[in-house]
Amino acid sequence: MWRLFCSGSHSMRAMRRMIIEYLRKFGHASPRDIDSLLYNMLPDILSLEQKKNRVKNLLQEMAKKDQTIYNAGVQVVPGGN
């Protein structure tokens, strides 16, 4: 679960902005949410594995280098399946 801290290329900047806007709007995002948000922005020539790596690398850069987001871990709903 990714969350926004309060505090590349053109497409990477656009993807960063989309992540931040999403987190501001909803407060958190699951990996599936982020994938759904960004995969269509990546070139069709990339394989699914390459798209996964690009998104993973972007999230890690935002978390570690920029410190604009952080990974809040998995949130389990009691009694949920």
N, CA, C and O atoms as a CHARMM CRD file, in Angstrom:
* protein
*
  324
    1    1 MET  N      0.84500  -1.16700   0.00000 PROA 1      0.00000
    2    1 MET  CA     0.00000   0.00000   0.00000 PROA 1      0.00000
    3    1 MET  C      0.89500   1.23500   0.00000 PROA 1      0.00000
    4    1 MET  O      1.66000   1.44200   0.94200 PROA 1      0.00000
    5    2 TRP  N      0.81000   2.04500  -1.02700 PROA 2      0.00000
    6    2 TRP  CA     1.65000   3.24500  -1.13600 PROA 2      0.00000
    7    2 TRP  C      0.89600   4.44700  -0.61500 PROA 2      0.00000
    8    2 TRP  O     -0.30800   4.58000  -0.83300 PROA 2      0.00000
    9    3 ARG  N      1.61200   5.32800   0.08000 PROA 3      0.00000
   10    3 ARG  CA     1.02100   6.56400   0.59900 PROA 3      0.00000
   11    3 ARG  C      1.92500   7.73700   0.27400 PROA 3      0.00000
   12    3 ARG  O      3.12700   7.57000   0.06700 PROA 3      0.00000
   13    4 LEU  N      1.34200   8.91700   0.23200 PROA 4      0.00000
   14    4 LEU  CA     2.05200  10.14000  -0.12600 PROA 4      0.00000
   15    4 LEU  C      2.69300  10.76200   1.09800 PROA 4      0.00000
   16    4 LEU  O      2.04600  10.89000   2.13700 PROA 4      0.00000
   17    5 PHE  N      3.96400  11.15300   0.99000 PROA 5      0.00000
   18    5 PHE  CA     4.59400  11.98600   2.00600 PROA 5      0.00000
   19    5 PHE  C      4.11300  13.39800   1.75100 PROA 5      0.00000
   20    5 PHE  O      3.81300  13.75600   0.61200 PROA 5      0.00000
   21    6 CYS  N      4.03600  14.20800   2.79900 PROA 6      0.00000
   22    6 CYS  CA     3.60900  15.59000   2.61100 PROA 6      0.00000
   23    6 CYS  C      4.74600  16.41800   2.02200 PROA 6      0.00000
   24    6 CYS  O      4.55100  17.62800   1.90300 PROA 6      0.00000
   25    7 SER  N      5.25900  16.18900   1.85300 PROA 7      0.00000
   26    7 SER  CA     6.31600  16.96200   1.24900 PROA 7      0.00000
   27    7 SER  C      6.38600  16.68100  -0.32700 PROA 7      0.00000
   28    7 SER  O      7.22800  17.25300  -1.01900 PROA 7      0.00000
   29    8 GLY  N     13.32500  12.57700 -14.64000 PROA 8      0.00000
   30    8 GLY  CA    13.40000  11.65700 -15.73400 PROA 8      0.00000
   31    8 GLY  C     12.96700  12.24700 -17.06500 PROA 8      0.00000
   32    8 GLY  O     13.35400  13.28500 -17.60200 PROA 8      0.00000
   33    9 SER  N     12.24000  11.51800 -17.40100 PROA 9      0.00000
   34    9 SER  CA    11.77900  11.96500 -18.71100 PROA 9      0.00000
   35    9 SER  C     10.39400  12.57100 -18.55300 PROA 9      0.00000
   36    9 SER  O      9.80400  12.53400 -17.47300 PROA 9      0.00000
   37   10 HSD  N      9.87700  13.13500 -19.65800 PROA 10     0.00000
   38   10 HSD  CA     8.55500  13.75500 -19.61700 PROA 10     0.00000
   39   10 HSD  C      7.50300  12.75300 -19.16600 PROA 10     0.00000
   40   10 HSD  O      6.68000  13.07500 -18.30900 PROA 10     0.00000
   41   11 SER  N      7.51100  11.55300 -19.72200 PROA 11     0.00000
   42   11 SER  CA     6.49700  10.56200 -19.36600 PROA 11     0.00000
   43   11 SER  C      6.66100  10.11000 -17.91700 PROA 11     0.00000
   44   11 SER  O      5.66900   9.83800 -17.24000 PROA 11     0.00000
   45   12 MET  N      7.89600  10.02800 -17.43800 PROA 12     0.00000
   46   12 MET  CA     8.11400   9.64300 -16.04000 PROA 12     0.00000
   47   12 MET  C      7.60000  10.74500 -15.11000 PROA 12     0.00000
   48   12 MET  O      7.02300  10.45000 -14.06300 PROA 12     0.00000
   49   13 ARG  N      7.80200  11.99900 -15.48000 PROA 13     0.00000
   50   13 ARG  CA     7.27200  13.11200 -14.67100 PROA 13     0.00000
   51   13 ARG  C      5.75100  13.05300 -14.64800 PROA 13     0.00000
   52   13 ARG  O      5.13100  13.27400 -13.60700 PROA 13     0.00000
   53   14 ALA  N      5.15600  12.75800 -15.78800 PROA 14     0.00000
   54   14 ALA  CA     3.69900  12.66000 -15.86300 PROA 14     0.00000
   55   14 ALA  C      3.19400  11.51500 -14.99900 PROA 14     0.00000
   56   14 ALA  O      2.16500  11.63900 -14.33400 PROA 14     0.00000
   57   15 MET  N      3.91900  10.39700 -15.00900 PROA 15     0.00000
   58   15 MET  CA     3.51500   9.25600 -14.18000 PROA 15     0.00000
   59   15 MET  C      3.66200   9.59700 -12.70200 PROA 15     0.00000
   60   15 MET  O      2.80900   9.22500 -11.89600 PROA 15     0.00000
   61   16 ARG  N      4.73400  10.30200 -12.33500 PROA 16     0.00000
   62   16 ARG  CA     4.90200  10.74100 -10.94300 PROA 16     0.00000
   63   16 ARG  C      3.72600  11.61800 -10.51700 PROA 16     0.00000
   64   16 ARG  O      3.16600  11.43900  -9.43600 PROA 16     0.00000
   65   17 ARG  N      3.36000  12.56300 -11.37500 PROA 17     0.00000
   66   17 ARG  CA     2.23700  13.45600 -11.06400 PROA 17     0.00000
   67   17 ARG  C      0.94500  12.67200 -10.88900 PROA 17     0.00000
   68   17 ARG  O      0.15900  12.95500  -9.98500 PROA 17     0.00000
   69   18 MET  N      0.72600  11.68500 -11.75700 PROA 18     0.00000
   70   18 MET  CA    -0.50000  10.88700 -11.64800 PROA 18     0.00000
   71   18 MET  C     -0.53900  10.10800 -10.33700 PROA 18     0.00000
   72   18 MET  O     -1.58900  10.01800  -9.70000 PROA 18     0.00000
   73   19 ILE  N      0.59300   9.54800  -9.93300 PROA 19     0.00000
   74   19 ILE  CA     0.65400   8.81600  -8.66300 PROA 19     0.00000
   75   19 ILE  C      0.33900   9.76000  -7.51000 PROA 19     0.00000
   76   19 ILE  O     -0.47300   9.44100  -6.64100 PROA 19     0.00000
   77   20 ILE  N      0.97700  10.91000  -7.50500 PROA 20     0.00000
   78   20 ILE  CA     0.76200  11.86900  -6.41300 PROA 20     0.00000
   79   20 ILE  C     -0.68200  12.35000  -6.38600 PROA 20     0.00000
   80   20 ILE  O     -1.27900  12.43700  -5.31300 PROA 20     0.00000
   81   21 GLU  N     -1.25200  12.66300  -7.53700 PROA 21     0.00000
   82   21 GLU  CA    -2.65700  13.08500  -7.59400 PROA 21     0.00000
   83   21 GLU  C     -3.57700  11.98300  -7.08500 PROA 21     0.00000
   84   21 GLU  O     -4.52500  12.25800  -6.34900 PROA 21     0.00000
   85   22 TYR  N     -3.30500  10.74600  -7.46800 PROA 22     0.00000
   86   22 TYR  CA    -4.12300   9.61300  -7.01700 PROA 22     0.00000
   87   22 TYR  C     -4.04600   9.48000  -5.49400 PROA 22     0.00000
   88   22 TYR  O     -5.06600   9.30400  -4.82800 PROA 22     0.00000
   89   23 LEU  N     -2.83300   9.56700  -4.95200 PROA 23     0.00000
   90   23 LEU  CA    -2.66700   9.42100  -3.50800 PROA 23     0.00000
   91   23 LEU  C     -3.29800  10.58100  -2.74900 PROA 23     0.00000
   92   23 LEU  O     -3.83800  10.38500  -1.66000 PROA 23     0.00000
   93   24 ARG  N     -3.23700  11.77200  -3.30100 PROA 24     0.00000
   94   24 ARG  CA    -3.90900  12.91300  -2.65100 PROA 24     0.00000
   95   24 ARG  C     -5.41200  12.72000  -2.64100 PROA 24     0.00000
   96   24 ARG  O     -6.07900  13.06100  -1.66300 PROA 24     0.00000
   97   25 LYS  N     -5.94900  12.17700  -3.71900 PROA 25     0.00000
   98   25 LYS  CA    -7.39100  11.98800  -3.82700 PROA 25     0.00000
   99   25 LYS  C     -7.88800  10.85200  -2.93900 PROA 25     0.00000
  100   25 LYS  O     -8.89500  10.99600  -2.24600 PROA 25     0.00000
  101   26 PHE  N     -7.17300   9.71400  -2.96000 PROA 26     0.00000
  102   26 PHE  CA    -7.66600   8.52400  -2.26800 PROA 26     0.00000
  103   26 PHE  C     -6.91600   8.19500  -0.98100 PROA 26     0.00000
  104   26 PHE  O     -7.39200   7.37900  -0.19200 PROA 26     0.00000
  105   27 GLY  N     -5.75500   8.80900  -0.75000 PROA 27     0.00000
  106   27 GLY  CA    -5.00900   8.58600   0.48600 PROA 27     0.00000
  107   27 GLY  C     -4.06700   7.39700   0.45800 PROA 27     0.00000
  108   27 GLY  O     -3.08800   7.37000   1.20400 PROA 27     0.00000
  109   28 HSD  N     -4.34100   6.42000  -0.38200 PROA 28     0.00000
  110   28 HSD  CA    -3.49500   5.22900  -0.50000 PROA 28     0.00000
  111   28 HSD  C     -3.78600   4.54900  -1.82600 PROA 28     0.00000
  112   28 HSD  O     -4.77600   4.85800  -2.48900 PROA 28     0.00000
  113   29 ALA  N     -2.92500   3.62800  -2.20400 PROA 29     0.00000
  114   29 ALA  CA    -3.10500   2.87500  -3.45100 PROA 29     0.00000
  115   29 ALA  C     -2.46900   1.50700  -3.31100 PROA 29     0.00000
  116   29 ALA  O     -1.37000   1.36900  -2.77500 PROA 29     0.00000
  117   30 SER  N     -3.16600   0.51400  -3.79300 PROA 30     0.00000
  118   30 SER  CA    -2.61400  -0.83700  -3.82500 PROA 30     0.00000
  119   30 SER  C     -1.72000  -0.95300  -5.06000 PROA 30     0.00000
  120   30 SER  O     -1.80200  -0.12600  -5.96900 PROA 30     0.00000
  121   31 PRO  N     -0.87200  -1.97500  -5.09100 PROA 31     0.00000
  122   31 PRO  CA    -0.07400  -2.19300  -6.30900 PROA 31     0.00000
  123   31 PRO  C     -0.94900  -2.32100  -7.55400 PROA 31     0.00000
  124   31 PRO  O     -0.58300  -1.83100  -8.62200 PROA 31     0.00000
  125   32 ARG  N     -2.07900  -2.96200  -7.42600 PROA 32     0.00000
  126   32 ARG  CA    -2.99900  -3.12400  -8.56600 PROA 32     0.00000
  127   32 ARG  C     -3.53100  -1.76100  -9.02600 PROA 32     0.00000
  128   32 ARG  O     -3.66900  -1.52100 -10.22500 PROA 32     0.00000
  129   33 ASP  N     -3.83200  -0.86100  -8.06300 PROA 33     0.00000
  130   33 ASP  CA    -4.29200   0.48200  -8.41500 PROA 33     0.00000
  131   33 ASP  C     -3.24200   1.22600  -9.22000 PROA 33     0.00000
  132   33 ASP  O     -3.55500   1.84900 -10.23500 PROA 33     0.00000
  133   34 ILE  N     -1.99800   1.16000  -8.76700 PROA 34     0.00000
  134   34 ILE  CA    -0.90500   1.85400  -9.45100 PROA 34     0.00000
  135   34 ILE  C     -0.68500   1.26100 -10.83900 PROA 34     0.00000
  136   34 ILE  O     -0.49900   1.99800 -11.80800 PROA 34     0.00000
  137   35 ASP  N     -0.70700  -0.06500 -10.93900 PROA 35     0.00000
  138   35 ASP  CA    -0.54800  -0.71900 -12.23700 PROA 35     0.00000
  139   35 ASP  C     -1.62900  -0.26300 -13.21400 PROA 35     0.00000
  140   35 ASP  O     -1.33400   0.07700 -14.36000 PROA 35     0.00000
  141   36 SER  N     -2.88000  -0.25800 -12.75600 PROA 36     0.00000
  142   36 SER  CA    -3.99700   0.15900 -13.61200 PROA 36     0.00000
  143   36 SER  C     -3.84400   1.60900 -14.06000 PROA 36     0.00000
  144   36 SER  O     -4.18900   1.96900 -15.18500 PROA 36     0.00000
  145   37 LEU  N     -3.32600   2.42100 -13.16800 PROA 37     0.00000
  146   37 LEU  CA    -3.14300   3.83900 -13.45500 PROA 37     0.00000
  147   37 LEU  C     -2.06500   4.08300 -14.50500 PROA 37     0.00000
  148   37 LEU  O     -2.22100   4.94600 -15.36900 PROA 37     0.00000
  149   38 LEU  N     -0.97300   3.32800 -14.43200 PROA 38     0.00000
  150   38 LEU  CA     0.20900   3.65300 -15.22800 PROA 38     0.00000
  151   38 LEU  C      0.46000   2.79900 -16.45900 PROA 38     0.00000
  152   38 LEU  O      1.07500   3.28300 -17.40900 PROA 38     0.00000
  153   39 TYR  N      0.01700   1.56600 -16.48300 PROA 39     0.00000
  154   39 TYR  CA     0.37700   0.67700 -17.59700 PROA 39     0.00000
  155   39 TYR  C      0.00300   1.25400 -18.95300 PROA 39     0.00000
  156   39 TYR  O      0.74500   1.08200 -19.92100 PROA 39     0.00000
  157   40 ASN  N     -1.13400   1.93500 -19.04100 PROA 40     0.00000
  158   40 ASN  CA    -1.55900   2.49200 -20.33700 PROA 40     0.00000
  159   40 ASN  C     -0.68400   3.65700 -20.77600 PROA 40     0.00000
  160   40 ASN  O     -0.67300   4.00700 -21.95600 PROA 40     0.00000
  161   41 MET  N      0.04600   4.26000 -19.85000 PROA 41     0.00000
  162   41 MET  CA     0.93000   5.37900 -20.19100 PROA 41     0.00000
  163   41 MET  C      2.25800   4.89900 -20.77500 PROA 41     0.00000
  164   41 MET  O      2.97900   5.66500 -21.41400 PROA 41     0.00000
  165   42 LEU  N      2.56700   3.63900 -20.55100 PROA 42     0.00000
  166   42 LEU  CA     3.84100   3.09800 -21.02400 PROA 42     0.00000
  167   42 LEU  C      3.70400   2.63200 -22.47400 PROA 42     0.00000
  168   42 LEU  O      2.62000   2.22500 -22.89200 PROA 42     0.00000
  169   43 PRO  N      4.78700   2.68700 -23.23800 PROA 43     0.00000
  170   43 PRO  CA     4.73000   2.30200 -24.65600 PROA 43     0.00000
  171   43 PRO  C      4.26600   0.85600 -24.83600 PROA 43     0.00000
  172   43 PRO  O      4.63200  -0.02700 -24.06100 PROA 43     0.00000
  173   44 ASP  N      3.46600   0.63400 -25.85800 PROA 44     0.00000
  174   44 ASP  CA     2.95400  -0.70600 -26.16100 PROA 44     0.00000
  175   44 ASP  C      4.06600  -1.67600 -26.53600 PROA 44     0.00000
  176   44 ASP  O      3.89600  -2.89100 -26.43500 PROA 44     0.00000
  177   45 ILE  N      5.18800  -1.14800 -26.96100 PROA 45     0.00000
  178   45 ILE  CA     6.30200  -2.00900 -27.37400 PROA 45     0.00000
  179   45 ILE  C      6.91100  -2.74700 -26.17800 PROA 45     0.00000
  180   45 ILE  O      7.57200  -3.77000 -26.35500 PROA 45     0.00000
  181   46 LEU  N      6.69400  -2.23400 -24.96200 PROA 46     0.00000
  182   46 LEU  CA     7.22900  -2.89600 -23.76600 PROA 46     0.00000
  183   46 LEU  C      6.40000  -4.12400 -23.42400 PROA 46     0.00000
  184   46 LEU  O      5.17600  -4.11700 -23.55900 PROA 46     0.00000
  185   47 SER  N      7.07000  -5.17100 -22.98500 PROA 47     0.00000
  186   47 SER  CA     6.36700  -6.36100 -22.51600 PROA 47     0.00000
  187   47 SER  C      5.75000  -6.05500 -21.14700 PROA 47     0.00000
  188   47 SER  O      6.07400  -5.04600 -20.51900 PROA 47     0.00000
  189   48 LEU  N      4.86600  -6.93400 -20.70100 PROA 48     0.00000
  190   48 LEU  CA     4.26100  -6.76700 -19.38400 PROA 48     0.00000
  191   48 LEU  C      5.33400  -6.75000 -18.30000 PROA 48     0.00000
  192   48 LEU  O      5.25600  -5.95700 -17.36100 PROA 48     0.00000
  193   49 GLU  N      6.32500  -7.61100 -18.42400 PROA 49     0.00000
  194   49 GLU  CA     7.41700  -7.66200 -17.44100 PROA 49     0.00000
  195   49 GLU  C      8.19900  -6.34500 -17.42100 PROA 49     0.00000
  196   49 GLU  O      8.57400  -5.85900 -16.35400 PROA 49     0.00000
  197   50 GLN  N      8.44100  -5.77600 -18.59200 PROA 50     0.00000
  198   50 GLN  CA     9.15200  -4.49500 -18.66400 PROA 50     0.00000
  199   50 GLN  C      8.31800  -3.37000 -18.04600 PROA 50     0.00000
  200   50 GLN  O      8.85500  -2.48900 -17.37400 PROA 50     0.00000
  201   51 LYS  N      7.01200  -3.40600 -18.27600 PROA 51     0.00000
  202   51 LYS  CA     6.13200  -2.39800 -17.67200 PROA 51     0.00000
  203   51 LYS  C      6.15000  -2.52200 -16.15300 PROA 51     0.00000
  204   51 LYS  O      6.21200  -1.52000 -15.44000 PROA 51     0.00000
  205   52 LYS  N      6.09500  -3.76300 -15.66100 PROA 52     0.00000
  206   52 LYS  CA     6.15400  -3.98800 -14.20700 PROA 52     0.00000
  207   52 LYS  C      7.44700  -3.42000 -13.62600 PROA 52     0.00000
  208   52 LYS  O      7.43500  -2.77400 -12.57800 PROA 52     0.00000
  209   53 ASN  N      8.55300  -3.66400 -14.31000 PROA 53     0.00000
  210   53 ASN  CA     9.84500  -3.16200 -13.82800 PROA 53     0.00000
  211   53 ASN  C      9.89300  -1.63900 -13.84400 PROA 53     0.00000
  212   53 ASN  O     10.41400  -1.03200 -12.90900 PROA 53     0.00000
  213   54 ARG  N      9.36600  -1.02000 -14.87700 PROA 54     0.00000
  214   54 ARG  CA     9.36100   0.44400 -14.94300 PROA 54     0.00000
  215   54 ARG  C      8.57100   1.03700 -13.78400 PROA 54     0.00000
  216   54 ARG  O      9.01500   1.98700 -13.14000 PROA 54     0.00000
  217   55 VAL  N      7.39500   0.46700 -13.52200 PROA 55     0.00000
  218   55 VAL  CA     6.55300   0.97000 -12.43500 PROA 55     0.00000
  219   55 VAL  C      7.23700   0.72800 -11.09200 PROA 55     0.00000
  220   55 VAL  O      7.25800   1.61100 -10.23500 PROA 55     0.00000
  221   56 LYS  N      7.79200  -0.45800 -10.91000 PROA 56     0.00000
  222   56 LYS  CA     8.49800  -0.78000  -9.65700 PROA 56     0.00000
  223   56 LYS  C      9.65700   0.17900  -9.43300 PROA 56     0.00000
  224   56 LYS  O      9.83900   0.69600  -8.33100 PROA 56     0.00000
  225   57 ASN  N     10.44100   0.41700 -10.48000 PROA 57     0.00000
  226   57 ASN  CA    11.58100   1.32800 -10.36000 PROA 57     0.00000
  227   57 ASN  C     11.13900   2.75300 -10.05000 PROA 57     0.00000
  228   57 ASN  O     11.77500   3.44300  -9.25300 PROA 57     0.00000
  229   58 LEU  N     10.06200   3.19100 -10.67100 PROA 58     0.00000
  230   58 LEU  CA     9.55200   4.53500 -10.41000 PROA 58     0.00000
  231   58 LEU  C      9.09500   4.66300  -8.96000 PROA 58     0.00000
  232   58 LEU  O      9.41100   5.64900  -8.29400 PROA 58     0.00000
  233   59 LEU  N      8.35800   3.67600  -8.47000 PROA 59     0.00000
  234   59 LEU  CA     7.89000   3.72000  -7.07900 PROA 59     0.00000
  235   59 LEU  C      9.06300   3.70800  -6.10100 PROA 59     0.00000
  236   59 LEU  O      9.05000   4.42800  -5.10300 PROA 59     0.00000
  237   60 GLN  N     10.06800   2.89500  -6.38800 PROA 60     0.00000
  238   60 GLN  CA    11.24000   2.85600  -5.51000 PROA 60     0.00000
  239   60 GLN  C     11.98100   4.18600  -5.52700 PROA 60     0.00000
  240   60 GLN  O     12.44600   4.65300  -4.48800 PROA 60     0.00000
  241   61 GLU  N     12.09000   4.78800  -6.69000 PROA 61     0.00000
  242   61 GLU  CA    12.75700   6.08700  -6.78000 PROA 61     0.00000
  243   61 GLU  C     11.97600   7.15300  -6.00900 PROA 61     0.00000
  244   61 GLU  O     12.56200   7.97600  -5.30600 PROA 61     0.00000
  245   62 MET  N     10.66000   7.13000  -6.14800 PROA 62     0.00000
  246   62 MET  CA     9.84000   8.10200  -5.42500 PROA 62     0.00000
  247   62 MET  C      9.91600   7.89200  -3.91700 PROA 62     0.00000
  248   62 MET  O      9.84600   8.85000  -3.14800 PROA 62     0.00000
  249   63 ALA  N     10.06000   6.64300  -3.49900 PROA 63     0.00000
  250   63 ALA  CA    10.11100   6.33900  -2.07000 PROA 63     0.00000
  251   63 ALA  C     11.49300   6.59600  -1.47100 PROA 63     0.00000
  252   63 ALA  O     11.59900   7.15300  -0.37900 PROA 63     0.00000
  253   64 LYS  N     12.53100   6.20100  -2.16500 PROA 64     0.00000
  254   64 LYS  CA    13.88000   6.26600  -1.59100 PROA 64     0.00000
  255   64 LYS  C     14.62000   7.55800  -1.93700 PROA 64     0.00000
  256   64 LYS  O     15.18200   8.20300  -1.05200 PROA 64     0.00000
  257   65 LYS  N     14.62300   7.93100  -3.18700 PROA 65     0.00000
  258   65 LYS  CA    15.38900   9.10600  -3.61500 PROA 65     0.00000
  259   65 LYS  C     14.61800  10.40000  -3.35100 PROA 65     0.00000
  260   65 LYS  O     15.11000  11.29700  -2.66700 PROA 65     0.00000
  261   66 ASP  N     13.41500  10.48400  -3.89400 PROA 66     0.00000
  262   66 ASP  CA    12.61300  11.70600  -3.76500 PROA 66     0.00000
  263   66 ASP  C     11.92700  11.81100  -2.40700 PROA 66     0.00000
  264   66 ASP  O     11.68700  12.90900  -1.90700 PROA 66     0.00000
  265   67 GLN  N     11.61800  10.66700  -1.81800 PROA 67     0.00000
  266   67 GLN  CA    10.88200  10.57100  -0.55200 PROA 67     0.00000
  267   67 GLN  C      9.53600  11.30000  -0.63000 PROA 67     0.00000
  268   67 GLN  O      9.12500  11.97700   0.31300 PROA 67     0.00000
  269   68 THR  N      8.86000  11.14700  -1.77300 PROA 68     0.00000
  270   68 THR  CA     7.54100  11.74700  -1.93500 PROA 68     0.00000
  271   68 THR  C      6.42600  10.78900  -1.56300 PROA 68     0.00000
  272   68 THR  O      5.29800  11.21100  -1.30700 PROA 68     0.00000
  273   69 ILE  N      6.73900   9.49100  -1.53100 PROA 69     0.00000
  274   69 ILE  CA     5.76400   8.48400  -1.11400 PROA 69     0.00000
  275   69 ILE  C      6.45500   7.50700  -0.18500 PROA 69     0.00000
  276   69 ILE  O      7.68200   7.49400  -0.08700 PROA 69     0.00000
  277   70 TYR  N      5.67000   6.69000   0.49800 PROA 70     0.00000
  278   70 TYR  CA     6.23500   5.60900   1.29900 PROA 70     0.00000
  279   70 TYR  C      5.32000   4.40500   1.23100 PROA 70     0.00000
  280   70 TYR  O      4.11900   4.53400   0.99200 PROA 70     0.00000
  281   71 ASN  N      5.89000   3.24300   1.44200 PROA 71     0.00000
  282   71 ASN  CA     5.14700   1.99800   1.42100 PROA 71     0.00000
  283   71 ASN  C      4.64300   1.74100   2.83200 PROA 71     0.00000
  284   71 ASN  O      5.43200   1.49900   3.74500 PROA 71     0.00000
  285   72 ALA  N      3.32700   1.79300   3.01000 PROA 72     0.00000
  286   72 ALA  CA     2.72000   1.59200   4.31700 PROA 72     0.00000
  287   72 ALA  C      2.47000   0.11700   4.60600 PROA 72     0.00000
  288   72 ALA  O      1.91700  -0.21700   5.65300 PROA 72     0.00000
  289   73 GLY  N      2.86600  -0.76900   3.69700 PROA 73     0.00000
  290   73 GLY  CA     2.68600  -2.20200   3.90200 PROA 73     0.00000
  291   73 GLY  C      1.30000  -2.66100   3.50300 PROA 73     0.00000
  292   73 GLY  O      0.49900  -1.89300   2.97200 PROA 73     0.00000
  293   74 VAL  N      1.03700  -3.90700   3.76400 PROA 74     0.00000
  294   74 VAL  CA    -0.23900  -4.52500   3.41500 PROA 74     0.00000
  295   74 VAL  C     -1.24400  -4.24000   4.51500 PROA 74     0.00000
  296   74 VAL  O     -0.93600  -4.36100   5.70000 PROA 74     0.00000
  297   75 GLN  N     -2.44000  -3.86300   4.11400 PROA 75     0.00000
  298   75 GLN  CA    -3.50500  -3.64600   5.09200 PROA 75     0.00000
  299   75 GLN  C     -4.53400  -4.75100   4.91300 PROA 75     0.00000
  300   75 GLN  O     -5.08400  -4.93700   3.82800 PROA 75     0.00000
  301   76 VAL  N     -4.78200  -5.47500   5.98500 PROA 76     0.00000
  302   76 VAL  CA    -5.69900  -6.61400   5.95300 PROA 76     0.00000
  303   76 VAL  C     -7.01700  -6.18700   6.59700 PROA 76     0.00000
  304   76 VAL  O     -7.03600  -5.61300   7.68500 PROA 76     0.00000
  305   77 VAL  N     -8.10700  -6.47700   5.90700 PROA 77     0.00000
  306   77 VAL  CA    -9.43400  -6.19100   6.44000 PROA 77     0.00000
  307   77 VAL  C     -9.84900  -7.37600   7.30400 PROA 77     0.00000
  308   77 VAL  O     -9.88100  -8.50600   6.81800 PROA 77     0.00000
  309   78 PRO  N    -10.17200  -7.13500   8.59600 PROA 78     0.00000
  310   78 PRO  CA   -10.60000  -8.25100   9.45100 PROA 78     0.00000
  311   78 PRO  C    -11.81800  -8.95400   8.88800 PROA 78     0.00000
  312   78 PRO  O    -12.79200  -8.31200   8.49600 PROA 78     0.00000
  313   79 GLY  N    -11.75800 -10.27900   8.84900 PROA 79     0.00000
  314   79 GLY  CA   -12.86500 -11.07100   8.33600 PROA 79     0.00000
  315   79 GLY  C    -12.98000 -11.07800   6.82200 PROA 79     0.00000
  316   79 GLY  O    -13.88100 -11.70800   6.26900 PROA 79     0.00000
  317   80 GLY  N    -12.06400 -10.37500   6.14200 PROA 80     0.00000
  318   80 GLY  CA   -12.09800 -10.33300   4.67900 PROA 80     0.00000
  319   80 GLY  C    -11.43300 -11.54600   4.08700 PROA 80     0.00000
  320   80 GLY  O    -10.53500 -12.13400   4.69000 PROA 80     0.00000
  321   81 ASN  N    -11.87500 -11.91900   2.90000 PROA 81     0.00000
  322   81 ASN  CA   -11.28100 -13.07100   2.21500 PROA 81     0.00000
  323   81 ASN  C    -10.53300 -12.61800   1.00800 PROA 81     0.00000
  324   81 ASN  O     -9.95900 -13.43900   0.29400 PROA 81     0.00000
